[in-house]
Amino acid sequence: MSATACKSCSFFETKVVAAADAGLCRFNPPSFLTEDEKRGIWPVVKTDDWCGHHSKTN
């Protein structure tokens, strides 16, 4: 696994995703798919994904 993978990022959350190798990216605010939705969603990412916003967990 890369040192900058999502699993080691402070914006990565695994508590609400059922898959063992996935989680939510909380870097940006949630997005809404339609105007009628009253609840936003965060992108689901895999533990070994990465991006340019990585921030190590403490």
DSSP file (Angstrom, degrees, kcal/mol; ACC not computed):
  #  RESIDUE AA STRUCTURE BP1 BP2  ACC     N-H-->O    O-->H-N    N-H-->O    O-->H-N    TCO  KAPPA ALPHA  PHI   PSI    X-CA   Y-CA   Z-CA
    1    1 A M              0   0    0      0, 0.0     2,-0.1     0, 0.0    47,-0.1   0.000 360.0 360.0 360.0 140.2    0.0    0.0    0.0
    2    2 A S    >   -     0   0    0     46,-0.2     3,-1.5     1,-0.1    47,-0.0  -0.373 360.0-123.3 -69.2 149.7    1.2    3.5   -0.8
    3    3 A A  T 3  S+     0   0    0      1,-0.3    -1,-0.1    -2,-0.1     0, 0.0   0.668 114.6  50.4 -67.6 -16.0    2.0    5.8    2.1
    4    4 A T  T 3  S+     0   0    0     44,-0.1    47,-0.6    52,-0.0    -1,-0.3   0.095  83.0 130.8-108.7  21.7   -0.6    8.2    0.6
    5    5 A A  B X  S-A   50   0A   0     -3,-1.5     3,-1.6    45,-0.1    45,-0.2  -0.360  71.8-109.8 -73.4 156.0   -3.4    5.7    0.2
    6    6 A C  G >  S+     0   0    0     43,-2.8     3,-2.1    40,-0.3     6,-0.2   0.819 112.3  69.3 -55.6 -34.5   -6.8    6.6    1.5
    7    7 A K  G 3  S+     0   0    0     40,-2.3    -1,-0.3     1,-0.3    41,-0.1   0.803 103.9  42.8 -58.0 -29.6   -6.6    4.1    4.4
    8    8 A S  G <  S+     0   0    0     -3,-1.6    49,-1.4    39,-0.3     2,-0.3   0.233  93.5 107.9-101.2  14.2   -3.9    6.2    6.1
    9    9 A C  B X   -B   56   0B   0     -3,-2.1     3,-1.4    47,-0.2    47,-0.2  -0.709  68.3-137.7 -95.6 142.6   -5.7    9.6    5.4
   10   10 A S  T 3  S+     0   0    0     45,-3.6    46,-0.1    -2,-0.3    -1,-0.1   0.664 105.0  58.4 -70.1 -15.4   -7.4   11.6    8.2
   11   11 A F  T 3  S+     0   0    0     44,-0.3    15,-3.1    42,-0.1     2,-0.4   0.422  84.9 100.7 -91.7   0.5  -10.3   12.3    5.8
   12   12 A F  E <   -C   25   0C   0     -3,-1.4     2,-0.4    -6,-0.2    13,-0.2  -0.753  51.0-173.4 -92.3 128.1  -11.1    8.5    5.3
   13   13 A E  E     +C   24   0C   0     11,-2.3    11,-3.2    -2,-0.4     3,-0.1  -0.984  16.7 174.1-125.8 129.6  -13.9    7.0    7.3
   14   14 A T    >   +     0   0    0     -2,-0.4     3,-1.0     9,-0.2     8,-0.1   0.501  58.0  92.8-107.6  -6.9  -14.8    3.3    7.4
   15   15 A K  T 3  S+     0   0    0      1,-0.2    -1,-0.1     9,-0.1     8,-0.0   0.761  91.6  38.0 -64.3 -27.9  -17.6    3.3   10.0
   16   16 A V  T 3  S+     0   0    0     -3,-0.1     2,-0.5     8,-0.0    -1,-0.2   0.378  96.8  86.7-109.4   4.4  -20.5    3.6    7.7
   17   17 A V    <   -     0   0    0     -3,-1.0     5,-0.1     5,-0.2     7,-0.1  -0.911  61.2-152.9-109.0 130.7  -19.4    1.5    4.7
   18   18 A A  S    S+     0   0    0     -2,-0.5     2,-0.1     3,-0.1    -1,-0.1   0.802  70.1  91.2 -72.4 -29.9  -20.2   -2.3    4.8
   19   19 A A  S >  S-     0   0    0      1,-0.1     3,-1.1     2,-0.1    -2,-0.1  -0.447  71.8-141.6 -71.6 137.9  -17.2   -3.3    2.5
   20   20 A A  T 3  S+     0   0    0      1,-0.2    -1,-0.1    -2,-0.1    -3,-0.0   0.761  99.9  45.4 -70.1 -25.7  -14.0   -4.1    4.4
   21   21 A D  T 3  S+     0   0    0     25,-0.0    26,-2.1     2,-0.0    27,-0.3   0.019 107.4  67.9-109.0  28.0  -11.8   -2.5    1.8
   22   22 A A  E <   + D   0  46C   0     -3,-1.1     2,-0.3    24,-0.3    24,-0.2  -0.930  47.9 159.5-141.8 164.3  -13.8    0.7    1.3
   23   23 A G  E     - D   0  45C   0     22,-2.5    22,-2.9    -2,-0.3     2,-0.4  -0.927  40.3 -78.9-164.6-174.0  -14.7    3.9    3.1
   24   24 A L  E     -CD  13  44C   0    -11,-3.2   -11,-2.3    -2,-0.3     2,-0.7  -0.829  29.0-136.0-104.1 140.7  -15.9    7.5    2.7
   25   25 A C  E     -C   12   0C   0     18,-2.3     3,-0.2    -2,-0.4   -13,-0.2  -0.866  20.0-178.0 -92.9 117.7  -13.8   10.4    1.6
   26   26 A R        +     0   0    0    -15,-3.1   -14,-0.1    -2,-0.7    -1,-0.1   0.099  51.0 106.2-102.9  20.6  -14.7   13.4    3.9
   27   27 A F  S    S+     0   0    0    -16,-0.2    -1,-0.2     2,-0.1   -15,-0.0   0.957  82.7  34.8 -66.0 -49.9  -12.3   15.9    2.3
   28   28 A N  S    S-     0   0    0     -3,-0.2     3,-0.1     1,-0.1     0, 0.0  -0.604 101.0 -89.6 -99.2 162.7  -15.1   17.9    0.4
   29   29 A P        -     0   0    0      0, 0.0    -1,-0.1     0, 0.0    12,-0.1  -0.270  58.5 -84.5 -64.0 160.1  -18.6   18.5    1.6
   30   30 A P        -     0   0    0      0, 0.0     2,-0.3     0, 0.0    12,-0.2  -0.249  44.6-136.6 -63.9 155.5  -21.3   15.9    0.7
   31   31 A S  B     -E   41   0D   0     10,-2.7    10,-2.6    -3,-0.1     2,-0.4  -0.819   4.1-134.6-113.7 156.7  -22.9   16.2   -2.8
   32   32 A F        -     0   0    0     -2,-0.3     8,-0.1     8,-0.2     3,-0.1  -0.916   2.1-156.0-110.0 134.1  -26.5   15.8   -3.8
   33   33 A L  S    S+     0   0    0     -2,-0.4     2,-0.3     1,-0.1    -1,-0.1   0.827  80.5  14.1 -79.6 -32.5  -27.4   13.8   -6.8
   34   34 A T  S >  S-     0   0    0      1,-0.1     3,-0.8     0, 0.0    -1,-0.1  -0.917  76.8-114.3-136.1 164.5  -30.7   15.5   -7.4
   35   35 A E  T 3  S+     0   0    0     -2,-0.3    -1,-0.1     1,-0.2    -2,-0.0   0.760 112.8  60.0 -69.3 -24.5  -32.4   18.7   -6.2
   36   36 A D  T 3  S+     0   0    0      2,-0.0    -1,-0.2    -4,-0.0     2,-0.1   0.645  80.6 104.5 -80.0 -15.1  -35.1   16.7   -4.4
   37   37 A E    <   -     0   0    0     -3,-0.8     3,-0.1     1,-0.1    -5,-0.0  -0.436  51.0-166.8 -70.3 139.7  -32.6   14.8   -2.2
   38   38 A K  S    S+     0   0    0     -2,-0.1     2,-0.4     1,-0.1    -1,-0.1   0.342  71.1  58.9-105.3   3.9  -32.5   16.0    1.4
   39   39 A R  S    S-     0   0    0     -8,-0.0     2,-0.1     2,-0.0    -1,-0.1  -0.997  72.5-142.0-138.7 130.7  -29.3   14.2    2.3
   40   40 A G        -     0   0    0     -2,-0.4     2,-0.4    -8,-0.1    -8,-0.2  -0.404  12.4-143.5 -86.2 165.9  -25.9   14.4    0.7
   41   41 A I  B     -E   31   0D   0    -10,-2.6   -10,-2.7    -2,-0.1     3,-0.0  -0.966   3.8-139.8-130.3 148.4  -23.4   11.6    0.1
   42   42 A W        -     0   0    0     -2,-0.4   -16,-0.1   -12,-0.2     2,-0.1  -0.752  39.8 -92.4 -98.9 152.1  -19.6   11.4    0.3
   43   43 A P        -     0   0    0      0, 0.0   -18,-2.3     0, 0.0     2,-0.5  -0.392  34.2-130.0 -65.7 139.0  -17.7    9.5   -2.4
   44   44 A V  E     +D   24   0C   0    -20,-0.2     2,-0.3    -2,-0.1   -20,-0.2  -0.796  33.5 179.9 -87.8 128.0  -17.0    5.9   -1.6
   45   45 A V  E     -D   23   0C   0    -22,-2.9   -22,-2.5    -2,-0.5     2,-0.2  -0.898  27.2-113.0-127.7 156.5  -13.3    5.1   -2.1
   46   46 A K  E >   -D   22   0C   0     -2,-0.3     3,-1.6   -24,-0.2   -40,-0.3  -0.531  31.0-113.1 -85.1 156.9  -11.2    1.9   -1.7
   47   47 A T  T 3  S+     0   0    0    -26,-2.1   -40,-2.3     1,-0.3   -39,-0.3   0.788 117.2  47.5 -61.6 -28.3   -8.5    1.7    1.0
   48   48 A D  T 3  S+     0   0    0    -27,-0.3    -1,-0.3   -42,-0.2   -46,-0.2   0.345  88.7 106.1 -99.0   8.0   -5.7    1.6   -1.6
   49   49 A D    <   -     0   0    0     -3,-1.6   -43,-2.8   -44,-0.1     2,-0.3  -0.291  51.4-168.4 -70.9 169.4   -7.0    4.6   -3.7
   50   50 A W  B     +A    5   0A   0    -45,-0.2     2,-0.3   -44,-0.1   -45,-0.1  -0.975  13.4 179.1-153.6 164.3   -5.2    7.9   -3.4
   51   51 A C    >   -     0   0    0    -47,-0.6     3,-0.8    -2,-0.3     0, 0.0  -0.915  46.2 -93.1-155.0-179.4   -5.5   11.6   -4.3
   52   52 A G  T 3  S+     0   0    0     -2,-0.3    -2,-0.0     1,-0.2     0, 0.0   0.447 112.7  67.2 -82.1  -0.5   -3.6   14.8   -4.0
   53   53 A H  T 3   +     0   0    0      2,-0.0    -1,-0.2   -44,-0.0   -42,-0.1   0.262  67.5 147.2-103.1  11.7   -5.4   15.8   -0.8
   54   54 A H    <   -     0   0    0     -3,-0.8     2,-0.4   -50,-0.1   -45,-0.1  -0.168  22.7-177.0 -54.2 134.9   -4.0   13.1    1.4
   55   55 A S        -     0   0    0    -51,-0.0   -45,-3.6     0, 0.0   -44,-0.3  -0.960  27.8-119.4-136.5 117.0   -3.4   14.1    5.0
   56   56 A K  B     -B    9   0B   0     -2,-0.4   -47,-0.2   -47,-0.2     2,-0.1  -0.183  27.3-117.7 -58.0 142.8   -1.8   11.6    7.4
   57   57 A T              0   0    0    -49,-1.4    -1,-0.1     1,-0.1   -47,-0.0  -0.455 360.0 360.0 -75.2 154.7   -3.8   10.5   10.4
   58   58 A N              0   0    0     -2,-0.1    -1,-0.1   -48,-0.0    -2,-0.1   0.435 360.0 360.0 -85.8 360.0   -2.4   11.3   13.9
